[in-house]
């Protein structure tokens, strides 16, 4: 249960179609801190980019 919760921001970003690369990198390297996890989640919940 811990790993899916840890990568929740990445899954949210992938589902919303936002920049998954940057969210994944921040989540991978800084997600172990609460602040890094919240930043990744905020990026994942940000505005969608229109093509």
BAVOMI-690446 format. One record per atom (N, C-alpha, C): residue number from 0; residue in three letters; atom name; y, x, z. Coordinates in steps of 0.02 Angstrom, whole numbers, plus 50000, padded with zeros to 5 digits. Each point is the difference from the previous one (the first is absolute). Example, Ala and Ser with C-alpha at 12.3 -4.5 7.8 and 13.67 -1.06 7.14 Angstrom:
2
nr  rest  atom  v  u  w
0  ALA  N  49716  50660  50390
0  ALA  CA  50059  49955  50000
0  ALA  C  50060  50045  50000
1  SER  N  50053  49982  49964
1  SER  CA  50059  50042  50003
1  SER  C  50055  49961  50037
***
This chain:
51
nr  rest  atom  v  u  w
0  UNK  N  49941  50041  50000
0  UNK  CA  50059  49959  50000
0  UNK  C  50063  50043  50000
1  UNK  N  49997  50061  50024
1  UNK  CA  50058  50042  50006
1  UNK  C  50028  50023  49933
2  UNK  N  49956  50019  49953
2  UNK  CA  50023  50027  49936
2  UNK  C  50035  49947  49958
3  UNK  N  49974  49939  49994
3  UNK  CA  50038  49950  49962
3  UNK  C  50067  49983  50031
4  UNK  N  50004  50000  50066
4  UNK  CA  50064  49988  50032
4  UNK  C  50048  50058  49989
5  UNK  N  49974  50061  50001
5  UNK  CA  50041  50059  49988
5  UNK  C  50031  49998  49930
6  UNK  N  49961  49979  49950
6  UNK  CA  50024  49998  49931
6  UNK  C  50026  49931  49980
7  UNK  N  50016  49957  50047
7  UNK  CA  50027  49934  49985
7  UNK  C  50063  50004  49957
8  UNK  N  50047  50045  50013
8  UNK  CA  50059  50003  49956
8  UNK  C  49981  50015  49927
9  UNK  N  49951  50042  49989
9  UNK  CA  49979  50014  49932
9  UNK  C  49970  49938  49967
10  UNK  N  49959  49964  50037
10  UNK  CA  49969  49939  49972
10  UNK  C  50053  49947  49985
11  UNK  N  50050  49995  50042
11  UNK  CA  50055  49953  49988
11  UNK  C  50038  50020  49938
12  UNK  N  50015  50064  49993
12  UNK  CA  50036  50025  49941
12  UNK  C  49961  49988  49937
13  UNK  N  49935  50011  50002
13  UNK  CA  49959  49990  49941
13  UNK  C  49998  49926  49981
14  UNK  N  49997  49957  50049
14  UNK  CA  49998  49928  49987
14  UNK  C  50066  49974  49973
15  UNK  N  50055  50030  50021
15  UNK  CA  50066  49977  49979
15  UNK  C  50023  50034  49935
16  UNK  N  49968  50053  49981
16  UNK  CA  50018  50034  49938
16  UNK  C  50060  50046  50007
17  UNK  N  50012  50026  50059
17  UNK  CA  50055  50048  50009
17  UNK  C  49973  50071  49992
18  UNK  N  50042  50050  50008
18  UNK  CA  49982  50069  49990
18  UNK  C  49946  50022  50050
19  UNK  N  49938  49996  49980
19  UNK  CA  49945  50015  50045
19  UNK  C  49993  50074  50014
20  UNK  N  50022  50042  49954
20  UNK  CA  49992  50073  50010
20  UNK  C  50039  50025  50060
21  UNK  N  50063  49982  50004
21  UNK  CA  50041  50024  50055
21  UNK  C  49979  49968  50066
22  UNK  N  49980  49938  49998
22  UNK  CA  49977  49967  50061
22  UNK  C  49936  50033  50025
23  UNK  N  49955  50017  49954
23  UNK  CA  49938  50032  50020
23  UNK  C  50012  50068  50031
24  UNK  N  50044  50040  49970
24  UNK  CA  50013  50067  50025
24  UNK  C  50031  49997  50070
25  UNK  N  50050  49957  50008
25  UNK  CA  50031  49994  50066
25  UNK  C  49950  49974  50051
26  UNK  N  49960  49952  49980
26  UNK  CA  49950  49972  50045
26  UNK  C  49947  50052  50018
27  UNK  N  49979  50040  49952
27  UNK  CA  49948  50050  50013
27  UNK  C  50024  50054  50047
28  UNK  N  50061  50026  49988
28  UNK  CA  50023  50058  50039
28  UNK  C  50039  49982  50063
29  UNK  N  50034  49942  50000
29  UNK  CA  50041  49982  50058
29  UNK  C  49977  49936  50034
30  UNK  N  49948  49969  49973
30  UNK  CA  49976  49937  50028
30  UNK  C  49972  50006  50070
31  UNK  N  49980  50060  50019
31  UNK  CA  49972  50009  50068
31  UNK  C  50053  49992  50053
32  UNK  N  50064  50007  49981
32  UNK  CA  50054  49985  50047
32  UNK  C  50019  49927  49989
33  UNK  N  50021  49967  50051
33  UNK  CA  50018  49930  49992
33  UNK  C  50060  49992  49953
34  UNK  N  50048  50046  50005
34  UNK  CA  50059  49996  49958
34  UNK  C  49982  50008  49926
35  UNK  N  49956  50048  49985
35  UNK  CA  49979  50009  49930
35  UNK  C  49963  49940  49973
36  UNK  N  49960  49969  50042
36  UNK  CA  49963  49940  49979
36  UNK  C  50048  49943  49986
37  UNK  N  50051  49992  50042
37  UNK  CA  50049  49946  49991
37  UNK  C  50042  50013  49937
38  UNK  N  50018  50063  49987
38  UNK  CA  50037  50016  49940
38  UNK  C  49959  49984  49938
39  UNK  N  49937  50018  50000
39  UNK  CA  49956  49985  49943
39  UNK  C  49994  49925  49990
40  UNK  N  49994  49962  50054
40  UNK  CA  49995  49928  49995
40  UNK  C  50065  49970  49974
41  UNK  N  50057  50027  50022
41  UNK  CA  50065  49975  49976
41  UNK  C  50007  50015  49925
42  UNK  N  49978  50058  49978
42  UNK  CA  50002  50015  49928
42  UNK  C  49955  49952  49961
43  UNK  N  49942  49985  50028
43  UNK  CA  49954  49954  49967
43  UNK  C  50027  49930  49995
44  UNK  N  50040  49980  50049
44  UNK  CA  50028  49932  50000
44  UNK  C  50067  49997  49963
45  UNK  N  50023  50055  49973
45  UNK  CA  50064  50002  49965
45  UNK  C  49999  49959  49936
46  UNK  N  50057  50000  49967
46  UNK  CA  50008  49960  49939
46  UNK  C  49954  50025  49945
47  UNK  N  49974  49954  49963
47  UNK  CA  49957  50017  49943
47  UNK  C  50042  50026  49943
48  UNK  N  49973  50046  49962
48  UNK  CA  50035  50025  49942
48  UNK  C  49982  49957  49940
49  UNK  N  50049  49983  49961
49  UNK  CA  49987  49960  49940
49  UNK  C  49994  50047  49940
50  UNK  N  49950  49989  49958
50  UNK  CA  49991  50045  49942
50  UNK  C  50053  49990  49946
***
